[in-house]
Amino acid sequence: MSEVCGSAVVISLKDGTDTYRVVGGLRTKSISINAEGVDVTNSDSAGRWRHYLDECGIRSASISGEGPFNDSDLGQGAAVAAVMSNQIRDAKLLIPGFGTFEGPWKITQLELSGEYNDAVMFNQTYESAGEIVFTGE
């Protein structure tokens, strides 16, 4: 895989009508994938090194994005609606040339902020709420 321009990364969110809406205007987008370990270290562990149980533990993922707020952006509107209705929605994050992470997500944080001499900013965090499927390109 060659280098990819960061602006090509896309977060899309279903808007409640089964239609994916690109969450536009985001300057930064990221995904964090976590695999919680199950520590089974005991007094017999070799050299007293920590020992994890293979293929065990909770997996989770987080998506975040930040950029200028646009009240006519359908993706940003879908995110606001999902938070206000406290609903889990399907979403996906596409990294061109690498693949797509897709599944059910809970938007756990949505922040609108504004500085005196700057644009209103839109910040969001999604937490996995079920199985996240990765489809490579």
C-alpha positions as a Python dict, from the first residue, in 0.01 Angstrom:
ca = {
    (1, 'M'): (0, 0, 0),
    (2, 'S'): (131, 342, -90),
    (3, 'E'): (80, 662, 105),
    (4, 'V'): (-275, 799, 121),
    (5, 'C'): (-380, 1160, 161),
    (6, 'G'): (-552, 1208, 498),
    (7, 'S'): (-835, 1405, 340),
    (8, 'A'): (-934, 1088, 148),
    (9, 'V'): (-1036, 910, 471),
    (10, 'V'): (-1416, 914, 498),
    (11, 'I'): (-1658, 858, 787),
    (12, 'S'): (-2015, 773, 682),
    (13, 'L'): (-2315, 730, 913),
    (14, 'K'): (-2659, 586, 843),
    (15, 'D'): (-2919, 857, 888),
    (16, 'G'): (-3205, 647, 1023),
    (17, 'T'): (-3346, 579, 676),
    (18, 'D'): (-3084, 318, 587),
    (19, 'T'): (-2892, 571, 379),
    (20, 'Y'): (-2523, 634, 450),
    (21, 'R'): (-2436, 1003, 478),
    (22, 'V'): (-2076, 1120, 457),
    (23, 'V'): (-1993, 1327, 764),
    (24, 'G'): (-1848, 1622, 579),
    (25, 'G'): (-1610, 1897, 677),
    (26, 'L'): (-1394, 1681, 901),
    (27, 'R'): (-1028, 1779, 904),
    (28, 'T'): (-914, 1491, 1123),
    (29, 'K'): (-1046, 1135, 1126),
    (30, 'S'): (-911, 839, 1318),
    (31, 'I'): (-987, 485, 1428),
    (32, 'S'): (-846, 309, 1731),
    (33, 'I'): (-877, -70, 1755),
    (34, 'N'): (-836, -229, 2094),
    (35, 'A'): (-790, -590, 2206),
    (36, 'E'): (-817, -621, 2582),
    (37, 'G'): (-595, -895, 2718),
    (38, 'V'): (-683, -1156, 2978),
    (39, 'D'): (-387, -1171, 3214),
    (40, 'V'): (-323, -1524, 3344),
    (41, 'T'): (19, -1453, 3493),
    (42, 'N'): (97, -1653, 3805),
    (43, 'S'): (392, -1754, 4020),
    (44, 'D'): (487, -2024, 3766),
    (45, 'S'): (506, -1782, 3470),
    (46, 'A'): (845, -1806, 3298),
    (47, 'G'): (1081, -1539, 3428),
    (48, 'R'): (782, -1372, 3597),
    (49, 'W'): (682, -1222, 3264),
    (50, 'R'): (320, -1134, 3209),
    (51, 'H'): (126, -1407, 3028),
    (52, 'Y'): (-190, -1344, 2825),
    (53, 'L'): (-453, -1600, 2731),
    (54, 'D'): (-459, -1637, 2351),
    (55, 'E'): (-775, -1539, 2159),
    (56, 'C'): (-952, -1420, 2472),
    (57, 'G'): (-1069, -1076, 2583),
    (58, 'I'): (-1294, -798, 2465),
    (59, 'R'): (-1229, -623, 2135),
    (60, 'S'): (-1348, -271, 2075),
    (61, 'A'): (-1297, 18, 1838),
    (62, 'S'): (-1336, 396, 1847),
    (63, 'I'): (-1375, 644, 1564),
    (64, 'S'): (-1328, 1016, 1606),
    (65, 'G'): (-1352, 1315, 1376),
    (66, 'E'): (-1319, 1690, 1406),
    (67, 'G'): (-1375, 1983, 1174),
    (68, 'P'): (-1576, 2300, 1109),
    (69, 'F'): (-1951, 2270, 1176),
    (70, 'N'): (-2183, 2303, 877),
    (71, 'D'): (-2555, 2308, 963),
    (72, 'S'): (-2648, 2193, 610),
    (73, 'D'): (-2420, 1885, 616),
    (74, 'L'): (-2644, 1574, 616),
    (75, 'G'): (-2379, 1357, 782),
    (76, 'Q'): (-2327, 1601, 1068),
    (77, 'G'): (-2705, 1625, 1098),
    (78, 'A'): (-2730, 1244, 1119),
    (79, 'A'): (-2470, 1243, 1399),
    (80, 'V'): (-2661, 1508, 1596),
    (81, 'A'): (-2988, 1315, 1546),
    (82, 'A'): (-2827, 987, 1661),
    (83, 'V'): (-2696, 1149, 1981),
    (84, 'M'): (-3020, 1331, 2059),
    (85, 'S'): (-3224, 1012, 2010),
    (86, 'N'): (-2962, 802, 2196),
    (87, 'Q'): (-2957, 549, 1911),
    (88, 'I'): (-2696, 307, 1781),
    (89, 'R'): (-2637, 357, 1410),
    (90, 'D'): (-2438, 173, 1145),
    (91, 'A'): (-2131, 364, 1035),
    (92, 'K'): (-1815, 302, 841),
    (93, 'L'): (-1469, 447, 808),
    (94, 'L'): (-1298, 411, 469),
    (95, 'I'): (-922, 435, 427),
    (96, 'P'): (-865, 428, 48),
    (97, 'G'): (-619, 160, -61),
    (98, 'F'): (-646, -16, 276),
    (99, 'G'): (-1010, -97, 352),
    (100, 'T'): (-1332, -22, 539),
    (101, 'F'): (-1430, -72, 903),
    (102, 'E'): (-1807, -112, 927),
    (103, 'G'): (-2066, -201, 1189),
    (104, 'P'): (-2289, -68, 1466),
    (105, 'W'): (-2160, 234, 1659),
    (106, 'K'): (-2281, 446, 1950),
    (107, 'I'): (-2192, 813, 1926),
    (108, 'T'): (-2071, 871, 2280),
    (109, 'Q'): (-1954, 1228, 2245),
    (110, 'L'): (-2054, 1517, 2024),
    (111, 'E'): (-1914, 1860, 2090),
    (112, 'L'): (-1979, 2193, 1922),
    (113, 'S'): (-1739, 2468, 2022),
    (114, 'G'): (-1655, 2815, 1904),
    (115, 'E'): (-1377, 3059, 1969),
    (116, 'Y'): (-1432, 3431, 1937),
    (117, 'N'): (-1250, 3472, 1606),
    (118, 'D'): (-1287, 3125, 1449),
    (119, 'A'): (-1542, 2886, 1298),
    (120, 'V'): (-1772, 2673, 1513),
    (121, 'M'): (-1605, 2331, 1541),
    (122, 'F'): (-1774, 1990, 1536),
    (123, 'N'): (-1612, 1702, 1729),
    (124, 'Q'): (-1751, 1349, 1754),
    (125, 'T'): (-1654, 1011, 1902),
    (126, 'Y'): (-1808, 675, 1806),
    (127, 'E'): (-1766, 358, 2015),
    (128, 'S'): (-1823, 11, 1870),
    (129, 'A'): (-2158, -137, 1975),
    (130, 'G'): (-2125, -482, 1820),
    (131, 'E'): (-1909, -666, 1570),
    (132, 'I'): (-1698, -440, 1350),
    (133, 'V'): (-1610, -596, 1015),
    (134, 'F'): (-1297, -501, 824),
    (135, 'T'): (-1308, -540, 445),
    (136, 'G'): (-969, -491, 281),
    (137, 'E'): (-930, -338, -63),
}
